[in-house]
Amino acid sequence: MKALRYILGLVIVLALLAGCKKEEFTDVSFVETAAAPGNLTALFEITQDNTDLVTIPPNGDGVASYDIYYGDGTTIPGKVAPGKNIQHTYAEGVYNVKIVAHNISGKTTEVTKQLTVSFRAPENLEVTSVIDPSNNFKLNVSATALYETSFKVYFGDVPNEIPRSFMEGETISHTYTATGSYTLKVVALSGGAATTQLTRTITIVDPVLLPLAFESPTINYVFNNFDGGNVTIINNPQSNGINTSAKVGRMVKNAGQVWGGSWIGLSSPIDFSANKIFRMKVFSPKNRGESAAESGKCHQFWY
């Protein structure tokens, strides 16, 4: 009985093998008749960090692969599979990007899209401008901004000024030759045409401090006259003895109250905790025949 089961199983296998027929599929006419790629498009995605990295995701119907010709002089096109994208870094400018789509039979369709690449203008420009503590005529400038590549600064004290360049994290210094108000301009560059700028007024002063000798060519000695007093800075007419300064302040008392005079403000308070003695050199000429009251009409004083 067992031998009979083996014989029947062998007969069934042979019958199945005898019923198999080998077939070959050599008809590829459907490939040759496939339509060329259609509905070819591309969307350019440009990063907004001024690296100008452009992502190109081509799209189309019946496409087996894409060739991307960047239009910027790059000789070898980029290869992209359907559903994928490719990235390329451009300089600022306008480019004609050509996309060539291939189908499975080698038929192609191409489209050219214009790509405009422009840098984003720097944002959040902040400028720090500080008078140097060791020099009242020296200005120290630094700046920060988003999306910038460098800065240019105009200090505003010369005509047709050539700006100086500096980078974020650097401090650039300039020494003015005279007191006055100047327009400081800092321009943040993006690497392209887009810029952002900031201007502010810089006032250079030479502080009025003790000892006051009226000798500085840069200090603006501003006197405040009242009730007939009038002060001017003149050459010292009595430069001898203890009176050797080149310049003096001369006050002439004109008509007005008997207490008329003039005063000049200092740029910072006097520290009487360290200096408790205040001295002033005063010269008052008295002509022959004048009374003491008459001689008081003209005073010269200096430190």
C-alpha positions as CSV (number, residue, x, y, z in Angstrom):
1,M,0.0,0.0,0.0
2,K,2.9,2.3,0.9
3,A,4.6,1.7,-2.4
4,L,1.4,2.5,-4.3
5,R,1.3,6.0,-2.6
6,Y,4.8,6.7,-3.8
7,I,4.0,5.6,-7.4
8,L,0.8,7.8,-7.5
9,G,2.8,10.8,-6.2
10,L,5.5,10.4,-8.9
11,V,2.8,10.2,-11.6
12,I,1.2,13.5,-10.4
13,V,4.6,15.3,-10.4
14,L,5.4,14.1,-13.9
15,A,2.0,15.2,-15.1
16,L,2.5,18.7,-13.7
17,L,5.9,19.0,-15.3
18,A,4.6,17.8,-18.6
19,G,1.9,20.5,-18.4
20,C,4.4,23.5,-17.9
21,K,5.1,25.6,-21.0
22,K,8.0,28.1,-21.2
23,E,7.0,31.5,-22.6
24,E,9.3,34.4,-23.5
25,F,8.2,38.1,-23.4
26,T,10.3,40.0,-26.0
27,D,7.8,42.6,-27.0
28,V,9.1,46.0,-25.8
29,S,7.1,48.1,-28.2
30,F,5.3,49.8,-25.4
31,V,8.7,51.4,-24.4
32,E,9.4,52.7,-27.8
33,T,5.9,54.1,-28.1
34,A,6.0,55.8,-24.7
35,A,5.1,59.5,-24.8
36,A,7.8,62.1,-24.2
37,P,7.8,63.7,-20.7
38,G,5.1,66.3,-20.2
39,N,3.9,69.0,-17.8
40,L,7.5,69.8,-16.9
41,T,7.9,72.3,-14.1
42,A,10.4,73.4,-11.4
43,L,10.1,75.4,-8.2
44,F,13.1,77.3,-7.0
45,E,13.6,77.4,-3.2
46,I,16.2,80.0,-2.1
47,T,17.5,80.0,1.4
48,Q,17.1,83.4,3.2
49,D,20.5,83.4,5.0
50,N,22.5,85.0,2.2
51,T,24.3,81.8,1.3
52,D,22.2,81.8,-1.9
53,L,21.8,78.0,-1.8
54,V,19.0,77.1,-4.2
55,T,17.0,73.9,-4.1
56,I,15.6,72.7,-7.4
57,P,12.9,70.0,-7.3
58,P,11.9,69.3,-10.9
59,N,8.5,67.7,-11.6
60,G,6.9,66.2,-14.7
61,D,4.8,63.3,-16.2
62,G,6.5,60.1,-17.6
63,V,10.0,61.1,-16.5
64,A,12.7,58.6,-15.7
65,S,15.4,61.2,-14.9
66,Y,16.3,64.9,-15.1
67,D,19.3,66.9,-16.2
68,I,19.6,70.3,-14.6
69,Y,21.7,72.9,-16.4
70,Y,22.3,75.7,-13.8
71,G,22.9,78.5,-16.3
72,D,25.9,80.0,-14.3
73,G,28.7,78.5,-16.4
74,T,28.8,75.2,-14.6
75,T,29.6,72.7,-17.4
76,I,28.4,69.4,-15.9
77,P,24.6,69.2,-15.4
78,G,23.1,67.9,-12.2
79,K,21.3,64.5,-12.3
80,V,18.0,64.2,-10.5
81,A,15.8,61.2,-10.1
82,P,12.0,61.5,-10.1
83,G,10.7,62.8,-6.8
84,K,14.1,64.1,-5.7
85,N,15.8,67.5,-5.7
86,I,19.2,69.0,-6.2
87,Q,21.0,72.0,-4.6
88,H,23.3,74.5,-6.1
89,T,25.0,77.7,-4.8
90,Y,24.7,80.8,-7.0
91,A,26.2,84.3,-6.9
92,E,23.8,87.1,-7.0
93,G,22.3,87.6,-10.5
94,V,19.7,86.4,-13.0
95,Y,20.1,82.9,-14.5
96,N,18.3,80.8,-17.2
97,V,18.0,77.3,-15.7
98,K,17.4,74.6,-18.2
99,I,15.6,71.3,-17.2
100,V,15.8,68.4,-19.5
101,A,13.5,65.4,-18.7
102,H,14.2,61.9,-20.1
103,N,11.7,59.1,-20.4
104,I,12.5,55.4,-20.4
105,S,13.0,55.3,-24.1
106,G,15.4,58.3,-24.2
107,K,12.9,60.8,-25.4
108,T,13.4,64.2,-23.9
109,T,11.5,67.3,-23.1
110,E,13.1,70.5,-21.9
111,V,12.0,73.8,-20.3
112,T,13.9,76.9,-19.3
113,K,13.0,78.8,-16.2
114,Q,14.4,82.1,-15.1
115,L,16.0,82.2,-11.7
116,T,16.6,85.5,-9.9
117,V,19.1,85.3,-7.0
118,S,19.4,88.4,-4.7
119,F,20.9,88.8,-1.3
120,R,18.7,89.7,1.6
121,A,19.3,93.1,3.1
122,P,21.0,93.0,6.5
123,E,18.6,93.4,9.4
124,N,18.9,94.5,13.0
125,L,21.8,96.7,12.4
126,E,23.3,98.0,15.7
127,V,26.2,100.4,15.9
128,T,28.3,101.2,18.9
129,S,30.2,104.4,18.8
130,V,32.2,105.5,21.9
131,I,34.7,108.3,22.5
132,D,38.0,106.8,23.6
133,P,38.5,107.4,27.3
134,S,42.2,108.3,26.7
135,N,41.6,110.7,23.8
136,N,38.6,113.0,23.4
137,F,39.2,113.1,19.6
138,K,39.3,109.4,19.1
139,L,36.1,107.5,18.2
140,N,35.8,103.7,18.4
141,V,33.1,102.0,16.3
142,S,31.8,98.5,16.1
143,A,28.6,97.0,14.6
144,T,26.5,93.9,14.4
145,A,23.7,92.8,12.1
146,L,21.9,89.8,10.7
147,Y,22.6,88.5,7.2
148,E,25.7,90.8,6.8
149,T,29.0,90.0,5.3
150,S,30.9,93.1,6.3
151,F,30.6,96.8,7.1
152,K,31.8,100.1,5.8
153,V,32.1,103.2,7.9
154,Y,32.2,106.9,7.0
155,F,33.4,109.2,9.8
156,G,32.1,112.3,8.1
157,D,35.1,114.7,8.6
158,V,36.5,114.9,5.1
159,P,34.9,115.5,1.6
160,N,34.8,112.6,-0.8
161,E,35.6,110.3,2.0
162,I,36.7,106.8,1.1
163,P,35.0,104.4,3.6
164,R,36.9,101.9,5.7
165,S,35.8,98.3,5.9
166,F,35.6,96.1,9.0
167,M,34.0,92.9,10.1
168,E,31.6,92.0,12.9
169,G,33.5,91.5,16.1
170,E,36.1,94.1,15.1
171,T,36.5,97.7,16.5
172,I,37.6,100.4,14.1
173,S,39.0,103.7,15.4
174,H,39.3,107.2,14.0
175,T,40.9,110.3,15.4
176,Y,39.3,113.7,14.5
177,T,41.5,116.7,14.1
178,A,39.0,119.3,15.4
179,T,36.0,119.6,17.7
180,G,32.6,119.8,16.1
181,S,29.6,117.7,15.0
182,Y,30.1,115.0,12.4
183,T,27.8,112.5,10.7
184,L,28.9,108.9,11.3
185,K,27.5,106.5,8.7
186,V,27.8,102.7,8.9
187,V,26.7,100.6,6.0
188,A,26.0,96.8,6.4
189,L,26.8,94.9,3.2
190,S,25.0,91.7,2.3
191,G,27.5,90.4,-0.3
192,G,25.3,91.8,-3.1
193,A,23.4,95.0,-3.9
194,A,21.2,94.9,-0.8
195,T,22.5,97.1,2.0
196,T,21.3,98.6,5.3
197,Q,22.7,101.8,6.8
198,L,22.6,103.8,10.0
199,T,23.7,107.4,10.6
200,R,24.1,109.3,13.8
201,T,25.7,112.6,14.9
202,I,29.0,112.4,16.7
203,T,30.0,115.5,18.7
204,I,33.7,115.9,19.4
205,V,34.4,118.3,22.3
206,D,37.6,119.1,24.2
207,P,36.4,119.4,27.7
208,V,36.9,122.5,29.7
209,L,38.8,121.4,32.8
210,L,41.0,122.9,35.5
211,P,43.7,124.2,35.2
212,L,42.3,126.6,32.7
213,A,45.0,128.4,30.7
214,F,43.2,129.3,27.5
215,E,46.0,127.7,25.5
216,S,44.3,124.8,23.8
217,P,43.5,125.4,20.1
218,T,40.7,122.9,20.2
219,I,38.8,123.8,23.4
220,N,35.7,126.0,22.7
221,Y,35.9,128.6,25.5
222,V,32.3,129.7,25.9
223,F,31.8,132.6,28.3
224,N,28.5,133.7,29.6
225,N,28.4,137.4,30.0
226,F,26.0,139.3,32.2
227,D,25.2,142.9,33.0
228,G,28.0,144.5,31.0
229,G,30.7,142.0,31.4
230,N,32.5,140.9,28.3
231,V,35.2,138.3,28.1
232,T,37.5,137.5,25.1
233,I,40.7,135.4,24.7
234,I,43.7,137.5,23.8
235,N,47.5,137.2,23.6
236,N,49.1,137.7,27.0
237,P,50.2,141.4,27.1
238,Q,52.2,140.9,30.3
239,S,54.1,137.7,29.8
240,N,56.7,137.9,32.6
241,G,57.2,136.8,36.1
242,I,54.5,134.4,37.2
243,N,52.4,135.5,34.3
244,T,54.0,133.5,31.4
245,S,51.0,132.0,29.6
246,A,50.6,132.7,25.9
247,K,46.9,133.4,26.2
248,V,44.7,135.1,28.8
249,G,41.1,135.8,29.2
250,R,40.3,139.5,29.3
251,M,37.1,140.9,30.8
252,V,36.0,144.4,30.1
253,K,33.1,145.8,32.3
254,N,30.8,147.8,30.2
255,A,27.6,149.6,31.2
256,G,25.2,147.7,33.3
257,Q,25.0,146.6,36.9
258,V,28.0,147.1,39.2
259,W,28.2,143.4,39.7
260,G,28.3,142.5,36.0
261,G,30.8,140.0,34.8
262,S,31.1,136.6,33.0
263,W,31.3,132.9,33.8
264,I,32.5,129.8,32.0
265,G,31.2,126.3,32.8
266,L,33.5,123.4,33.4
267,S,32.8,120.0,31.7
268,S,32.9,118.1,35.0
269,P,32.6,119.0,38.6
270,I,35.5,120.1,40.7
271,D,36.6,117.4,43.1
272,F,37.1,119.4,46.3
273,S,37.7,116.2,48.3
274,A,41.1,115.9,46.6
275,N,41.8,119.6,45.8
276,K,40.7,122.0,48.5
277,I,42.6,125.1,47.3
278,F,41.4,127.3,44.4
279,R,43.8,129.9,42.9
280,M,43.3,132.5,40.2
281,K,45.9,134.8,38.8
282,V,44.4,138.2,38.1
283,F,46.1,141.3,36.7
284,S,44.3,144.7,36.9
285,P,46.2,147.7,35.5
286,K,45.7,151.0,37.2
287,N,46.6,154.1,35.1
288,R,47.9,157.2,36.8
289,G,45.1,159.4,37.9
290,E,42.5,156.7,38.0
291,S,40.6,155.7,41.1
292,A,40.4,152.1,42.2
293,A,36.8,152.0,41.0
294,E,37.9,153.2,37.5
295,S,40.8,150.8,37.3
296,G,38.4,147.9,37.9
297,K,36.8,148.5,34.4
298,C,39.4,146.2,32.8
299,H,40.6,142.9,34.2
300,Q,42.9,140.2,32.8
301,F,43.0,136.8,34.5
302,W,44.6,133.5,33.8
303,Y,45.6,130.2,35.5
